[in-house]
Structure formats: structure tokens, C-alpha cells
Amino acid sequence: MVSGVAVQYVLLDVDGTLIDAVDNQRRVWRTWSRRHGLDADEVYRVAVRTRPLETFAEVAPGRDPQQCLALLHELEDEDVRSGTYAAFDGAAELLDSLHPGTWAVVTSNYAHRVRGRFARTGLRVPEVLVDAAAVEEGKPSPVPYLRAAALLGAAPEDCLVVEDAPSGVRSGLDAGMTVWGVNTPAAVDGVHRHFATLRAAVREILAVTSGRDASDASDR
């Protein structure tokens, strides 16, 4: 075991954790903002901490939220088809090493976009995927991670959440799970362990899910 942790299931965020999509998100929201005559930087600051309908209510309270959402979906779907992005180093190795039925992805995006990005980056497509349409409450609510655990038949205390964002970290913590942070220069408040990169975390994730010490995980 590593640091006294032994888990059976891994629940992974997508954007910012497995796939580097920050520039894509900024570009989508910049285009959306310009179409509505809004300050792109201010809109993005709100968008990274709220769900889309909450973003619209704050930055464009006089606009039809469904029209706002339709444009956002159009821009995001186009980005999946034509945007440039890549999987983080270590993502493919991690997903290829996890056993079926022991892992899931939990995203604030939609399943068809996640599958499209996974296909374009060559990542293994998950059997269990909890997206924005699968839950009524998104991150930082614990509901998305609890939903993923239920689909896997897992108890929360047997789950390791891997996240990069404060809202996702809070979601995992409030679900009663172990939470590790990746791909940030400094630890997000509350994480049980922090890794500057996903690559640095891969060996440790595989070790705790197998119940072995990290020094023995290299042969996996």
C-alpha cells in the first residue's frame, strides 16, 4: 500500500485530468462571449466554477438561457470535430492498465464529446461514464461521484478520485472518497495527495488499486 491507502476503484475527471482541453475551453467561451458582446475573460472566470446555465444567469441574465446553451453546444461540438488537443502524458498507460469494472470517468461535459475526444486522442473508452446529463447536480455536489460509484457497485470509501479542479476535488471529498490532485503546480485545498503531473501519479494509482507498494508496481 501507499501512505496507508488501498482502494478498488478509480474515478477520473476528464478535462484537465486526462485530456488537456484548457485552450479549447477558453476558445469556445471566447467565441460564445463575442457572439453575445460580453467580456470573454470575465465570462471564462465564471464558467470555470459554474455549470453553463448558472454561468448564463450570472453573465447574461437578460438572455434566453436555452438559446445561450444551444450556441455553447454548437461551439463545443465543432471543437470536438476540429479542435486541437491531446491526452496528458500517462493517460493512455493508466487507462490501459486498469481492469474493466474498476474505473469510470466523471465529467461535467457530455458523453458524446468525451467519446469523441477519447477516440481522437487514442484513449480507451470507459464502460462507465457519468456526464452532465446523468445527474441533476453537478460538481461540486458529491452526486456525480456517488453516481459513478453506484454504477460500479462500489462503496465510496473504496474509491479513489483523480481530479485537477477545486469543484471536482470538493465533489469527491463530500462523497466520502480519497481524492488525489494532478496537473496543478500547487495542491488544491483538501486533496489527500498532490502530483504536479498525471504522469507522476500513474504508478501510485496503479499501486494502490492493486494493493501493492509503488516499488512493486512497475511490472504491471
Secondary structure, 3 states (H helix, E strand, C coil): CECCECCCEEEECCECCCEECHHHHHHHHHHHHHHCCCCHHHHHHHHCCCCHHHHHHHHCCCCCHHHHHHHHHHHHHHHHHHCCCEECCCHHHHHHHCCCCCEEEECCCCHHHHHHHHHHHCCCCCCCEECHHHCCCCCCCCHHHHHHHHHHCCCHHHEEEEECCHHHHHHHHHCCCEEEECCCCCCCCCCCEECCCHHHHHHHHHHHHHCCCHHHHHHC
